[in-house]
Amino acid sequence: MAKGKTKRAANGHIELKKVYVLKRGGKAVPARVLREIEGEGYEVELVETNQKVMVRSASSFSGLWPDKTMPLPSVVVSDREEPKAKGKKAKGGKKAAKAAEKVDAAAKKPKVAKVGGKKSGLDVAAEVLKTHGKAMKIPELVCEMIEKQLWTTTGKTPAATIYAAVIREIADKGDAARFARGDERGTFVAR
């Protein structure tokens, strides 16, 4: 079918290469109709993100997008497109950019030792494991931390919180981590 040729749809005419209002996730977004695929629907490009998606029915469109409110196309930084993992959605936008700036700012700040403040659960767990001198399971470790009043929490699952933090430190820091897995399943030791 030639470019710009009119197609008859359930709710009117759908023209290729035109920008329509697409109802998606409770929002109205501008979408350019690229082509109709026989028996499957329409391949469209979301104008704001340049993401290509399939629309099964013409009833998902609710008229042409007004030209006055048309967002400007994204600026292409490079011609090379980053490979995406299967099943993952494309990430981006203002929120992602702000989050990246915060991570960069946090990485640049010098770390300062706490003076007289509360210690984190992970710091206390490292101390208790070091003084205990043997492998412990996380629930035992957390019970000892709370019984000796070294750490307080209002959380419903403190053992899960400490376990996740210990696993994350081992994964992030590797041999430099304060923790290591014990010989028995589910146990940890201090390095």
Secondary structure in CASP SS format (residue, H / E / C, confidence):
PFRMAT SS
TARGET T0000
AUTHOR 0000-0000-0000
METHOD secondary structure of the structure
MODEL  1
M C 1.00
A C 1.00
K C 1.00
G C 1.00
K C 1.00
T E 1.00
K E 1.00
R E 1.00
A E 1.00
A C 1.00
N C 1.00
G E 1.00
H E 1.00
I E 1.00
E E 1.00
L C 1.00
K C 1.00
K C 1.00
V E 1.00
Y E 1.00
V E 1.00
L E 1.00
K E 1.00
R E 1.00
G C 1.00
G C 1.00
K E 1.00
A E 1.00
V E 1.00
P E 1.00
A E 1.00
R E 1.00
V E 1.00
L E 1.00
R E 1.00
E E 1.00
I E 1.00
E C 1.00
G C 1.00
E C 1.00
G E 1.00
Y E 1.00
E E 1.00
V E 1.00
E E 1.00
L E 1.00
V C 1.00
E C 1.00
T C 1.00
N C 1.00
Q C 1.00
K E 1.00
V E 1.00
M E 1.00
V E 1.00
R C 1.00
S C 1.00
A H 1.00
S H 1.00
S H 1.00
F E 1.00
S E 1.00
G E 1.00
L E 1.00
W C 1.00
P C 1.00
D H 1.00
K H 1.00
T H 1.00
M C 1.00
P C 1.00
L C 1.00
P C 1.00
S C 1.00
V C 1.00
V C 1.00
V C 1.00
S C 1.00
D C 1.00
R C 1.00
E C 1.00
E C 1.00
P C 1.00
K C 1.00
A C 1.00
K C 1.00
G C 1.00
K C 1.00
K C 1.00
A C 1.00
K C 1.00
G C 1.00
G C 1.00
K H 1.00
K H 1.00
A H 1.00
A H 1.00
K H 1.00
A H 1.00
A H 1.00
E H 1.00
K H 1.00
V H 1.00
D H 1.00
A H 1.00
A H 1.00
A H 1.00
K H 1.00
K C 1.00
P C 1.00
K C 1.00
V C 1.00
A C 1.00
K C 1.00
V C 1.00
G C 1.00
G C 1.00
K C 1.00
K C 1.00
S C 1.00
G H 1.00
L H 1.00
D H 1.00
V H 1.00
A H 1.00
A H 1.00
E H 1.00
V H 1.00
L H 1.00
K H 1.00
T H 1.00
H H 1.00
G C 1.00
K C 1.00
A C 1.00
M E 1.00
K E 1.00
I H 1.00
P H 1.00
E H 1.00
L H 1.00
V H 1.00
C H 1.00
E H 1.00
M H 1.00
I H 1.00
E H 1.00
K C 1.00
Q C 1.00
L C 1.00
W C 1.00
T C 1.00
T C 1.00
T C 1.00
G C 1.00
K C 1.00
T C 1.00
P H 1.00
A H 1.00
A H 1.00
T H 1.00
I H 1.00
Y H 1.00
A H 1.00
A H 1.00
V H 1.00
I H 1.00
R H 1.00
E H 1.00
I H 1.00
A H 1.00
D H 1.00
K H 1.00
G H 1.00
D H 1.00
A H 1.00
A C 1.00
R C 1.00
F E 1.00
A E 1.00
R E 1.00
G C 1.00
D C 1.00
E C 1.00
R C 1.00
G C 1.00
T E 1.00
F E 1.00
V E 1.00
A E 1.00
R C 1.00
END
